Amino acid sequence: MNQIKDLQKLIKLTGERAKLDAKANDTYIVYKTSQGQIVEEFTDGKVVPCFEPE
């Protein structure tokens, strides 16, 4: 059970580090929401859905 908690902690820390890097480089991060949608999150908190090209 500890391995699962350790993995969850590492995933969370990786996401937090990505946000810090995005802020330092004035860019955004891309991730998949719990609803399954891929979004871009900017440093100002704006979240924009990514659309696949048609």
ChimeraX commands (.cxc) that place a marker at each C-alpha (Angstrom):
marker #1 position 0.00,0.00,0.00 radius 0.5
marker #1 position 2.91,2.35,0.68 radius 0.5
marker #1 position 4.11,1.99,-2.91 radius 0.5
marker #1 position 0.81,3.33,-4.22 radius 0.5
marker #1 position 0.92,6.32,-1.86 radius 0.5
marker #1 position 4.54,6.98,-2.80 radius 0.5
marker #1 position 3.65,6.88,-6.49 radius 0.5
marker #1 position 0.71,9.24,-5.97 radius 0.5
marker #1 position 2.99,11.64,-4.11 radius 0.5
marker #1 position 5.56,11.56,-6.93 radius 0.5
marker #1 position 2.86,12.23,-9.53 radius 0.5
marker #1 position 1.59,15.19,-7.52 radius 0.5
marker #1 position 5.10,16.60,-7.08 radius 0.5
marker #1 position 5.77,16.22,-10.80 radius 0.5
marker #1 position 2.65,18.23,-11.62 radius 0.5
marker #1 position 3.59,20.93,-9.14 radius 0.5
marker #1 position 7.09,21.12,-10.63 radius 0.5
marker #1 position 5.62,21.42,-14.13 radius 0.5
marker #1 position 3.52,24.37,-12.97 radius 0.5
marker #1 position 6.59,26.07,-11.48 radius 0.5
marker #1 position 8.58,25.51,-14.68 radius 0.5
marker #1 position 5.70,26.87,-16.76 radius 0.5
marker #1 position 5.57,29.99,-14.61 radius 0.5
marker #1 position 9.34,30.51,-14.83 radius 0.5
marker #1 position 9.31,30.10,-18.62 radius 0.5
marker #1 position 6.03,31.98,-19.23 radius 0.5
marker #1 position 4.38,28.99,-20.89 radius 0.5
marker #1 position 1.66,26.44,-20.06 radius 0.5
marker #1 position 1.19,22.81,-19.05 radius 0.5
marker #1 position -0.94,20.20,-20.78 radius 0.5
marker #1 position -2.79,17.46,-18.92 radius 0.5
marker #1 position -5.82,15.18,-19.04 radius 0.5
marker #1 position -8.72,16.04,-16.72 radius 0.5
marker #1 position -10.69,13.50,-14.72 radius 0.5
marker #1 position -13.40,13.82,-17.40 radius 0.5
marker #1 position -10.90,12.65,-20.03 radius 0.5
marker #1 position -10.42,15.98,-21.81 radius 0.5
marker #1 position -6.95,17.26,-22.66 radius 0.5
marker #1 position -6.45,20.89,-21.63 radius 0.5
marker #1 position -3.78,23.59,-21.52 radius 0.5
marker #1 position -3.42,25.44,-18.21 radius 0.5
marker #1 position -1.70,28.82,-18.31 radius 0.5
marker #1 position 0.15,30.46,-15.42 radius 0.5
marker #1 position -2.70,32.94,-14.89 radius 0.5
marker #1 position -5.06,30.03,-14.13 radius 0.5
marker #1 position -6.80,30.07,-17.51 radius 0.5
marker #1 position -7.67,26.55,-18.71 radius 0.5
marker #1 position -8.26,26.01,-22.44 radius 0.5
marker #1 position -9.41,22.71,-23.94 radius 0.5
marker #1 position -7.22,21.25,-26.69 radius 0.5
marker #1 position -9.01,20.13,-29.80 radius 0.5
marker #1 position -7.80,17.47,-32.19 radius 0.5
marker #1 position -7.35,18.62,-35.80 radius 0.5
marker #1 position -10.11,17.49,-38.13 radius 0.5
marker link #1:1,2 radius 0.2
marker link #1:2,3 radius 0.2
marker link #1:3,4 radius 0.2
marker link #1:4,5 radius 0.2
marker link #1:5,6 radius 0.2
marker link #1:6,7 radius 0.2
marker link #1:7,8 radius 0.2
marker link #1:8,9 radius 0.2
marker link #1:9,10 radius 0.2
marker link #1:10,11 radius 0.2
marker link #1:11,12 radius 0.2
marker link #1:12,13 radius 0.2
marker link #1:13,14 radius 0.2
marker link #1:14,15 radius 0.2
marker link #1:15,16 radius 0.2
marker link #1:16,17 radius 0.2
marker link #1:17,18 radius 0.2
marker link #1:18,19 radius 0.2
marker link #1:19,20 radius 0.2
marker link #1:20,21 radius 0.2
marker link #1:21,22 radius 0.2
marker link #1:22,23 radius 0.2
marker link #1:23,24 radius 0.2
marker link #1:24,25 radius 0.2
marker link #1:25,26 radius 0.2
marker link #1:26,27 radius 0.2
marker link #1:27,28 radius 0.2
marker link #1:28,29 radius 0.2
marker link #1:29,30 radius 0.2
marker link #1:30,31 radius 0.2
marker link #1:31,32 radius 0.2
marker link #1:32,33 radius 0.2
marker link #1:33,34 radius 0.2
marker link #1:34,35 radius 0.2
marker link #1:35,36 radius 0.2
marker link #1:36,37 radius 0.2
marker link #1:37,38 radius 0.2
marker link #1:38,39 radius 0.2
marker link #1:39,40 radius 0.2
marker link #1:40,41 radius 0.2
marker link #1:41,42 radius 0.2
marker link #1:42,43 radius 0.2
marker link #1:43,44 radius 0.2
marker link #1:44,45 radius 0.2
marker link #1:45,46 radius 0.2
marker link #1:46,47 radius 0.2
marker link #1:47,48 radius 0.2
marker link #1:48,49 radius 0.2
marker link #1:49,50 radius 0.2
marker link #1:50,51 radius 0.2
marker link #1:51,52 radius 0.2
marker link #1:52,53 radius 0.2
marker link #1:53,54 radius 0.2
view
